[in-house]
Every structure is written in structure tokens, then in C-alpha cells.
């Protein structure tokens, strides 16, 4: 069994994910970011979270929601992939 998995988020599960290092769901910044992301899903946002069985959510990546700028181009990945865990 893999220790890591990629979570495809949506408006229903985003509040339970770590957002840019903020893991506290009751934190005002976390709630604001989750609400902002919920609005972006309707525009086509794709937001993925890297989750570790040992450390929890350790990274994320999102893709811009607007249409590609020219024919044949792909959506450009944006955001961060961060790891801020340490062994106890």
C-alpha cells in the first residue's frame, strides 16, 4: 500500500484539506481560502492535494481555470507544491 495519494478536491471536500500550509479548518484564513476555491470550481479550477498516511496533507497543485490562450496549448499548472513536515 502506498504511503502517498493524490486527492482530487471539489466544493464538498476542500474544507477538509490543508490549504497552502494552513491545516486548521476553523482558522479564518483557511475558511476564506476554502470559500474562494469553492467559487473557482464553477470556473473549471482543478485543485489536487498530495496526502501522506503518516504526515497528512503535504503538498498541493492547482491548474488555472481559464481556457488555453492558443489552440493546442494546455492548461498551465500553477500554485505550489510544499512540504513542511518533519519526523517526530
C-alpha positions, -999 to 999 in steps of 0.1 A, spaced: 0 0 0 13 34 -9 20 60 18 10 88 -6 -20 96 -27 -33 124 -47 -67 138 -37 -89 154 -64 -107 181 -45 -142 196 -51 -165 220 -33 -177 193 -10 -143 181 3 -120 211 0 -127 224 36 -112 192 50 -79 197 31 -48 217 41 -46 249 20 -12 263 14 1 250 47 -29 261 67 -43 229 83 -67 244 108 -103 243 94 -116 268 119 -89 294 111 -104 324 94 -78 324 66 -85 287 59 -122 293 57 -117 323 33 -94 303 11 -118 273 10 -147 296 1 -127 313 -26 -117 279 -41 -154 267 -40 -163 297 -62 -134 288 -86 -146 252 -92 -175 266 -112 -149 283 -134 -131 250 -141 -105 250 -113 -86 218 -107 -70 216 -72 -51 185 -61 -37 177 -27 -8 153 -20 -17 134 11 6 112 32 -7 85 56 20 95 80 21 133 77 -14 143 64 -16 169 36 19 178 25 15 194 -9 -9 209 -34 -11 219 -70 -38 238 -89 -44 245 -125 -57 277 -140 -93 277 -148 -94 299 -179 -93 285 -214 -59 280 -231 -46 311 -248 -40 295 -282 -52 264 -300 -32 233 -290 -19 247 -257 -25 230 -224 -37 243 -191 -7 256 -172 -1 243 -137 0 270 -111 4 271 -73 28 254 -50 40 220 -41 52 224 -5 64 200 21 66 213 57 66 181 77 92 167 100 97 133 116 88 132 153 
